[in-house]
Amino acid sequence: MRNEAKVVAVTGASSGIGEATARRLAADGHRLLLGARRTDRLEALSREIGEAGGTAAFRRLDVTDAADVRAFVAAARERYGRLDVLVNNAGVMPLSPLEALEVDEWDRMIDVNVRGVLHGIAAALPVMRAQGGGHFVNVASVGAYEVSPTAAVYCATKFAVRAVSEGLRQESDGSVRVTLVSPGVTESELAEGISDPAARAAMKAYRAVALPASAIAGAIAFAVAQPAGVDVNEIVVRPAASAQ
């Protein structure tokens, strides 16, 4: 299905949900700017999308750097003339019990998962206001609704993304849409960043039943495809065979 072509910028696009989202939205006819730190992966992904008939460019992006996020949004406008959708997908998940006192990991999660989303909003909201419309898709987690052992700080960051998304929605006059997408267990590289041995083992068992990243990409594509007067506010996607 080909939707009305939009300009979409995707953060954290080098793997997992971000990569799958890029592939799906390109297949739907949208023009993409992909951002992440691993530019070799972005280059390969952009090339594959182009060879399949899609349109994608890329730029190195560190979402913890507000100036870099502003430059990322500016690059989308410079290349395509506007920015219709920002998918705030970049995230990290180094789980550990609080008593492990992994303060550096806590700070990293706050910087990427919360500040990264805020930086995206700060960079793109003025652009969307000026052009008369736009759409934020913020990727959270089922951890935005429940807390589990070793995931207190991670869940706190996702609760924050949920709160920020709802606040942005309430403040909008309807021209800027806001969608929160909260995946359950999904195939990704997130768990590879867990340094705590017990948390890593627990997550391996927890992720025994997992969705493909393409399932989350499909949910994002659904929200993006809605007509201007329809705002899909929250989507929770879980494996059918799991209660998590």
C-alpha positions in Angstrom: 0.0 0.0 0.0 1.3 3.5 -0.9 0.3 6.3 1.4 0.6 10.0 0.9 4.4 10.5 0.8 5.7 12.2 3.9 9.2 13.2 5.1 10.1 11.1 8.1 13.2 11.3 10.3 14.0 8.2 12.4 16.4 8.1 15.3 18.2 4.9 16.4 17.7 3.7 12.8 20.8 1.4 12.6 19.2 -1.7 14.0 16.1 -3.2 15.6 12.9 -1.3 15.6 14.5 1.8 14.0 15.8 -0.2 11.1 12.6 -2.1 10.6 10.6 1.1 10.7 12.9 2.6 8.0 12.3 -0.3 5.8 8.6 -0.3 6.2 8.1 3.4 5.8 10.3 3.5 2.7 8.2 0.7 1.3 5.1 2.7 2.0 6.5 5.5 -0.2 7.8 7.9 2.5 11.1 9.8 2.1 13.5 9.2 5.0 16.4 10.7 6.9 18.0 8.1 9.1 20.0 8.9 12.2 22.2 6.9 14.6 25.9 6.7 15.6 26.8 3.7 13.5 27.0 5.3 10.1 28.3 2.2 8.4 25.0 0.5 9.1 23.0 3.6 8.1 24.9 3.7 4.8 24.1 0.1 4.0 20.5 0.5 5.0 20.0 3.6 2.9 21.6 1.9 -0.1 19.3 -1.1 0.3 16.3 1.1 0.5 17.4 2.9 -2.6 18.0 -0.3 -4.5 14.5 -1.4 -3.6 13.0 1.8 -5.1 12.7 3.8 -1.9 14.2 7.2 -0.8 16.5 7.4 2.2 19.4 9.5 3.3 21.4 9.3 6.6 23.3 11.4 9.0 25.3 10.5 12.1 23.3 11.4 15.2 23.8 11.5 18.9 20.5 12.2 20.5 22.1 13.2 23.8 23.5 16.3 22.0 20.8 18.9 21.5 22.7 20.7 18.9 23.3 17.5 16.9 19.5 16.8 17.0 18.8 20.3 15.7 21.3 19.7 12.9 19.6 16.4 12.1 16.2 18.1 11.8 17.7 20.9 9.7 19.3 18.3 7.4 15.8 16.7 6.8 14.4 20.1 5.8 17.4 21.0 3.7 17.2 17.7 1.8 13.4 17.4 1.4 12.0 20.8 2.2 10.0 19.9 5.3 9.7 17.4 8.1 6.3 15.7 8.6 7.2 12.9 11.1 9.9 12.4 13.7 10.2 8.9 15.1 11.9 9.2 18.5 13.2 5.6 18.7 16.7 5.8 20.0 17.0 4.0 23.4 19.3 1.9 25.7 18.5 -0.7 28.3 21.4 -1.6 30.6 19.4 -3.2 33.4 20.6 -3.9 36.9 19.3 -3.9 40.5 19.3 -0.6 42.1 21.7 -1.9 44.8 24.3 -2.4 42.1 24.6 1.4 42.0 25.4 1.6 38.3 25.0 5.3 38.3 26.8 5.8 35.0 24.3 3.4 33.4 21.4 5.2 35.0 22.7 8.5 33.6 23.1 7.0 30.2 19.5 5.8 30.2 18.2 9.2 31.3 20.4 11.0 28.6 19.3 8.7 25.7 15.8 7.7 26.6 14.5 10.9 28.1 16.7 13.8 27.0 17.0 12.3 23.5 13.2 12.5 23.1 13.1 16.0 24.6 15.8 17.1 22.2 13.8 15.7 19.3 10.7 17.6 20.4 12.7 20.8 20.9 14.3 20.5 17.5 11.2 19.5 15.5 8.2 21.2 17.2 9.0 24.7 16.0 9.4 23.4 12.4 6.1 21.6 12.6 4.3 24.6 14.0 5.8 26.8 11.3 4.7 24.5 8.5 1.2 24.0 9.9 1.5 20.4 11.0 3.5 17.4 11.9 3.6 14.1 13.9 5.8 12.8 16.7 6.0 9.0 17.1 7.7 8.3 20.5 8.8 4.7 21.1 8.5 3.7 24.7 7.9 0.2 26.1 5.5 -1.8 28.2 7.9 -0.6 30.8 6.0 2.7 30.6 3.1 1.0 32.3 4.7 -1.5 34.8 7.9 -1.9 36.7 9.9 -5.1 37.0 13.0 -6.0 39.1 16.3 -4.7 37.7 14.4 -2.3 35.4 13.4 0.4 37.8 15.5 3.2 36.1 14.7 1.9 32.6 11.0 1.9 33.4 11.3 5.3 34.9 12.7 6.7 31.6 9.8 5.1 29.7 7.2 6.4 32.1 8.8 9.8 31.4 8.4 9.3 27.7 4.8 8.4 28.2 4.2 11.5 30.3 6.0 13.8 27.9 4.0 12.4 25.0 0.7 12.9 26.8 1.6 16.4 27.8 2.6 17.3 24.2 -0.7 15.8 22.9 -2.7 17.9 25.4 -0.8 21.1 24.4 -1.3 20.5 20.7 -4.0 22.4 18.8 -4.5 19.3 16.7 -2.1 20.3 13.9 0.7 18.3 15.6 -0.1 14.7 16.3 1.5 12.6 19.0 1.7 8.8 19.1 3.2 6.7 21.8 4.2 3.2 20.7 5.0 0.8 23.5 6.5 -2.6 22.4 6.4 -5.7 24.6 9.3 -8.1 24.2 10.8 -7.4 20.7 13.8 -8.8 18.9 16.5 -6.2 19.2 20.1 -5.5 20.4 18.9 -3.7 23.6 19.7 -6.6 25.8 23.3 -6.7 24.6 24.0 -3.6 26.7 23.2 -5.3 30.0 26.4 -5.5 32.0 24.9 -7.0 35.2 25.2 -10.9 34.9 22.0 -11.7 36.8 19.9 -9.1 34.9 21.4 -10.4 31.6 20.4 -14.0 32.5 16.9 -12.9 33.6 16.4 -10.9 30.4 17.4 -13.9 28.3 14.6 -15.9 29.8 12.2 -13.0 29.7 12.8 -12.6 26.0 12.2 -16.3 25.1 9.0 -15.2 23.3 9.6 -12.1 21.3 8.0 -10.1 18.5 9.9 -9.4 15.3 10.9 -5.7 15.0 8.7 -5.6 11.8 5.6 -5.9 14.1 6.4 -2.6 15.8 7.3 -1.0 12.5 3.8 -2.0 11.3 2.2 -0.2 14.3 4.2 2.9 13.5 3.3 2.8 9.9 -0.4 2.5 10.8 -0.2 5.6 13.0 1.7 7.6 10.3 -0.8 6.6 7.6 -3.9 8.0 9.3 -5.5 11.1 7.8 -4.7 14.5 9.4 -7.8 14.6 11.6 -7.0 11.3 13.2 -4.5 11.1 16.0 -3.6 7.6 17.2 -2.4 8.4 20.7 -1.2 5.1 22.2 -0.4 1.6 20.8 0.8 -1.2 23.0 2.1 -4.3 21.1 2.8 -7.5 22.8 3.6 -11.1 21.7 0.3 -13.0 21.7 1.9 -15.9 23.6 3.3 -13.7 26.4 1.7 -11.8 29.3 4.6 -9.4 29.3 
